[in-house]
Amino acid sequence: MNTLRKIVGFCWMLAAVLLTALIPYFAVSKLNASNAGAEDFVFWMVIVLIFIPIIIGFLLFGYYAFKGEYDERV
């Protein structure tokens, strides 16, 4: 079970890295479109600002799981 926790922790860290790369990429690509307006800008800024703490949480949770902080101690 501890090995599974470490694998899942690595997956959480990988998800955080992917989200860190993909969310700004999608935001910039949508905002650079010719039909992007003010409401698109507000929408993507809200999405980016909300996902920053979520990404940090994914990264911390994955790090601690990979490190073994959640291992069962008997």
N, C-alpha and C positions, 0 to 999 in steps of 0.2 A: 504494500500500500504506500509505503514511503517513496518507493521508486516512481510510482504513478504520480504522486504529488510533485516530485521533482520534474517529471516530464510535462505535467500540466503547468507548472510554474514557468518552465521554459516557453511553453506555448503562449502564456499570458504576456511574457516579456516580448516575444516575437509579435504578438498582436499590437502591443503598445508601439513598437517601432514602425510597424506597417501603418497604423493609424496616424502616427506622427508624420509620415511621408505622404499618405494619401489624402488626408483631409485638406491640408493647404493646397495640394495640387488640384484637387477638384474645385476648391474655392477660387483659386486664381484662374483656372480655365473657364469657369462659369462667369466670373466677373470681367474677363477679357472679351467675352462675346459681344457682338455688335448690338444685340438687343438687351443687354444688361442694364437695369435701372437701379434706382435708389433702394427699392424694396429688396432686390436681389443682394445688394451690398449689406443691408441690415440683416437679412436672413443668414448669409454666410458668416458674418461677424458673430452673430449669436451662436451659430453652430460651432464655430471654432472656439469661442470663449467657454462654451459649456463642455466641450470635449477635452479641453486642456486638463482640468482636474481628474476627469475620468481616465485619461491616458496615464497621468501620474499615478493614479491608484492601481491601474493594471500593472504598471512597471514595478511599483513597490510590492504589490501582492505576489507577483511572479518572482521577484528577487528573493523575497523571504521564503517562498515555497521552494524555490530552487536551492536556496542555501540550507534548508532543512529546519527552519524555525517551527514548522507545523508538524514535525515528526512526532509520532506517538512515543511518549516516554512512560515506561512502566516502572 
